[in-house]
Amino acid sequence: MEGRLLSALAGQVTDAIFGENPQDGGTVVFGTNTVEFTRSVGEIRLQITDALDGSVTEIIVPQLVIN
């Protein structure tokens, strides 16, 4: 069950960043988790906050830039 919930969250975040109307930044809330993302030229930065315990995880993903 938890795996399905996390998969749904990942799908929402992926769609917001790479979907038909990609965004440079935004917030996705799913249950007690909040995912904030920002996209710049060279990276995508994700900050995941769990409202239950206040823990914060930050993930930085390099973004391929093709000229």
LINUR-V971299 format. One record per residue. N is the residue number from 1. SS is DSSP state (H for helix, E for strand, L for the rest). OMEGA is omega in degrees with one decimal (NA if undefined). D_CENTER is the distance of its C-alpha to the mean C-alpha in Angstrom with 2 decimals. Layout:
BEGIN
n: (N & N)
ss: (SS & SS)
omega: (OMEGA & OMEGA)
d_center: (D_CENTER & D_CENTER)
END
This chain:
BEGIN
n: (1 & 2 & 3 & 4 & 5 & 6 & 7 & 8 & 9 & 10 & 11 & 12 & 13 & 14 & 15 & 16 & 17 & 18 & 19 & 20 & 21 & 22 & 23 & 24 & 25 & 26 & 27 & 28 & 29 & 30 & 31 & 32 & 33 & 34 & 35 & 36 & 37 & 38 & 39 & 40 & 41 & 42 & 43 & 44 & 45 & 46 & 47 & 48 & 49 & 50 & 51 & 52 & 53 & 54 & 55 & 56 & 57 & 58 & 59 & 60 & 61 & 62 & 63 & 64 & 65 & 66 & 67)
ss: (L & H & H & H & H & H & H & H & H & H & H & H & H & H & H & H & H & H & L & L & L & L & L & L & E & E & E & E & E & E & L & L & E & E & E & E & E & E & E & L & L & L & E & E & E & E & E & E & E & E & L & L & L & L & L & E & E & E & E & E & E & E & L & L & L & L & L)
omega: (-179.8 & 178.1 & 178.4 & 178.7 & 179.3 & 176.7 & 177.6 & 177.4 & 179.1 & 178.3 & 178.8 & -179.5 & 179.3 & 179.1 & 179.8 & -177.1 & -171.4 & -173.8 & -177.6 & 177.9 & -175.4 & -178.8 & 176.7 & 178.6 & 178.5 & -177.9 & 174.4 & 178.7 & -179.0 & -176.8 & 179.7 & -178.5 & 174.4 & 177.6 & 174.5 & 179.9 & 172.6 & 179.1 & 174.4 & -177.2 & -173.0 & -176.1 & 170.4 & -177.3 & 178.8 & 173.3 & -176.7 & -178.7 & 175.5 & -176.5 & -178.5 & -177.2 & 177.9 & -178.8 & -179.0 & 175.7 & 177.8 & 179.2 & 177.5 & -177.7 & 176.1 & -179.6 & 179.1 & 178.5 & 179.5 & 179.1 & NA)
d_center: (20.19 & 17.39 & 16.33 & 16.30 & 14.22 & 11.48 & 11.94 & 11.69 & 8.37 & 7.10 & 9.24 & 8.08 & 4.52 & 6.87 & 9.44 & 8.08 & 7.66 & 10.69 & 12.61 & 16.01 & 15.04 & 12.23 & 11.12 & 11.21 & 9.21 & 8.42 & 7.62 & 7.15 & 9.83 & 11.01 & 14.23 & 14.27 & 10.60 & 8.65 & 5.01 & 5.85 & 5.10 & 8.41 & 10.08 & 13.64 & 16.39 & 15.95 & 12.40 & 8.67 & 7.77 & 4.98 & 7.06 & 7.34 & 10.68 & 13.14 & 15.71 & 18.39 & 18.97 & 17.12 & 15.49 & 12.69 & 10.88 & 9.75 & 8.75 & 10.16 & 10.53 & 13.70 & 13.93 & 17.25 & 19.43 & 22.44 & 25.29)
END
